[in-house]
Structure formats: structure tokens, C-alpha cells
Amino acid sequence: MGLLIRNGTVLDPSTRVQRRADMLIIDENVAAIEGSIAPQRGVDVIDANGLLVAPGLVDMHVHLRDPGQTHKEDIASGTLAAVRGGFTTVACMPNSAPPIDHPTVVEYVKSRAGAASCRVFPIAAITKGQAGKELAPIAALAAAGAVAFSDDGVSVADAGLLRRAMSYASMFDLPVIEHCEDLTLSAGGVMHEGSWSTVLGLRGIPAVSEEAIVARDLLLAEETGARLHIAHVSTAGSVRLIRDAKGRGVRVTAEVTPHHLVLTDEAVQGFDVNVKMNPPLRSADDVDAMREALIYGTIDAIATDHAPHAPEEKSVEFDAAPFGVVGLETALSVVWTALVQTGLLSPVQMLQKMSAAPATILNIPGGRLRVGEAADLVLIDPDRRWTVDPSTFVSKSRNTPFEGWTLTGKAVMTIVGGVIKYDELTGLGVRGSGFENTEQAGVLK
């Protein structure tokens, strides 16, 4: 079995190569990348004229809600959403029910991932039950296949416990991923603490609640030599702390979400629960700091923090709604529209942040196009304009802050291990989705 992708512009962020070329895929791997490759018997030909041929996107921060919360999302639906957005690999956070705090749960995720639409790597909990009281069995979790450790959703409040976790994780050269929030400063808050929280009469979450934990964790990483990754950075102060730590040689990386790159706390004035997330949308100055940090390398990666919630859970007052928004089906287009089209990032730089860097941080395959390696690809139409309509999502959840936005740039084909998993070029949509409503899923049977 094979595919021949012809006439596309091949982009490889790992080598910063951008050139017009053909690509031959045989079975699961890239067999050749050359200026011109003649069609062969038994090989399907895809005309990629006008399209970018790139490594599949890698999202290192996704909530698949499986096991235990599958009314919101599961591994099957979440990975369908991933390939529709151009992602060929996702790493799932551990705050499921039960959490990924035992090798058995790691094995469950891996077994379910075997039939998923894209590759799935589990991130395990730092503490048992994510309760912050007792370390999870880090060595056993690493042996089972965890690629990082995190209590995402909460910080590990006990600094001594986190220090030990960092020391243990260092033995396996696995990163510790921290959600940085001091709950004694943010408890009860529902949006960024600033002028808009005052105007709207909503309790605020101050920037210092994030920055205080960032500072503490950087010191612990410096002392232990551990690999620290700061999740969903949202404040200018956090950027300054990370930049200074990198200058001292601390082994720290960081990510930012698309929504923290394009939205501010002003968006909350309509009390739309789909702009409620944690960390919250911050000020315009913070957004500017996120963009600058991304451009100059203080922030290494873009991650969606895809956090699905069932419609009935979000259909409540702003104060009572859960934090979190979905992002897998919109991330590429939001970043392309806001950062690439405006010239802040080149296409190769964008792919570095959304493919190569996340794969490198987690030390997993992906983020590059090499002969002999797995054919995990996305074909991007840089000129495709489309309007975000949550009713067409293949995710189980609809909680997007971008409803009604007209965006430019879109994944039109996603290939995982040499197999086409999403195909908008020929109208086949998501392949093998199992959806009963095939019209909604975009599937032709």
C-alpha cells in the first residue's frame, strides 16, 4: 500500500526546510522526498498543489476524559477531533476518573489508544489521586509508558513533595508539568483580576497566583536539575521569570494556548461561559507578552489545553460553570490567522511550536519529515477560509470561545502511520469514525 503526494510545499521544522517536492509513502513510513517522483502501480496519488505538506501537529496538553468522564469526551471522539484539526499525536492529562496514577490506568489508556484515530501518549499523575498528599508510583508509571508527570488542574502545594517528585522524575529524564496556581490567592476567582472583573462584579484570579508558583517551581527545578515544563503560561510576570531561569541554565520549557494568544479578559463582558478557563483570559499587556515570548523562544510550544465539558455543565451561570474550552479542531486555524497571516510567525516557526517542540519536550516521535520514519502528516490549505460552527464538531463537546469566527488556514488531510484519517480534499471527512450521524461527522460510507 502506498500514497504519492505530489506538487506540495514540504515544510520540515526540524531542519527549517521549505521546498516544493513530492513525497512517497509506502506502508507506514516516508519512503522518499524528492523534487519529482513518478506515479507507481498500486500507489494512490494525491495532488497537493497549493497545499503545505508538514509533520502532523503534536498537542502535549489534552484532556480526553477517559476513563470515567466519557459523557464529555473519550479517546475515540477526542482523537477524531485531533485528526480533524491536523494533530497526529496527543498527550492526555491524568485528571480522569480514576486519574492516571497507577500503571493499570496507563495500560487502559494505551489499550484504548490502539484503535484511536491518532497516537496517544499518557501523562501520569504526580501524586496519588492528584490529592497532593502522597507520591504516585513514579518508577512504575514510567515503566508502564507515561511520558511525563503532572497533577494538571491543580499545583502540587507541598513544595517538599514536589521536590521529591522532581528528583524521581529526573531518574527517568521525564518532565514534570506544572499547572501553576496558588489556591490561597485564587480561591473563588472566576476570571482575571483587573478592571474588567471590577466592572463585571466577578471575583478575580490575580496574576501573582500563577507567578508565585512559577517562581517556586523554577527554584526547585534549579536545585534538583529536573526537567520542568510550565503549562498554559498566561502572565507577563511568568514570562519574565521563565526567561530569567532559562538564562541561568534551568531546564525549563513552557507552553501557551491559542486562546491566551488572541483573547483578553474583555471577552468576559458578555458572561459567555465558553470564555471561562483556568488560567483565565488575561489583560492585553499579557497577551502581548505571550506573543513576544513565543516569537523569541521563551515559550517553546503551543498546546490547546483541550478541556471538553458537556453542554448541560456549561449551561449555567458564569460563576457556576466549570473552567475549560475545547481547542483541537480550531487551534491550527486560530494560530495561522492571528500569527502567521499577520507575519508574526513564519509557517515553519508555527510548525516548530505546534509539532517539533512538543515532541522534543516529551521525547516522543513526531515533528519532522524524514525518509524511513513514520508518515504522520498534515496537509494544510493556507488560504482556506471557514467559519467556526460548533454544531459540526466531532468532539462530544461544543465549549469553544471561537464560535462564529471566520478563520483562514485549515487542515484538509491528516495521515497517521501512512493511513489517511481525515480527508477534506476528496470529501471523505473523518474516516472510520463510527458516527451514526454521518452527515454531522462529515463521513461518507
Protein Blocks (a to p, Z undefined) as FASTA:
>chain_A
ZZddehiacddfknopacddddddehjbcfbdcfbdcddehiacddfehiacddddddfb
dcehighilmmocfklmmmmmmmnopabdcddfkbcdddfbfklmmmmmmmmmmmmbdcd
ddddfbghhlopaccdfklmmmnopabdcfehiacfblmlmmmmmmmmmmnopacddddd
dfklmgoiabdcdfklmmnopacddfklmmmmmmmmmmmmmmnopacddehifbfklmmm
mmmmmmnopacdddddfklmmpcfklmmnopaklgccdddddfklmmmmmmmmmnomamb
dcekiacddfklmmccfklpccdddfklmmmmmmmmmmmmnopacfklmmmmmmmmmmmm
nopaehiacehiacddddddfkbccdddfklpmbfbfcdfkgoiacehidfbdceehiaf
bdfknonmpghklpablmlnopaZZ
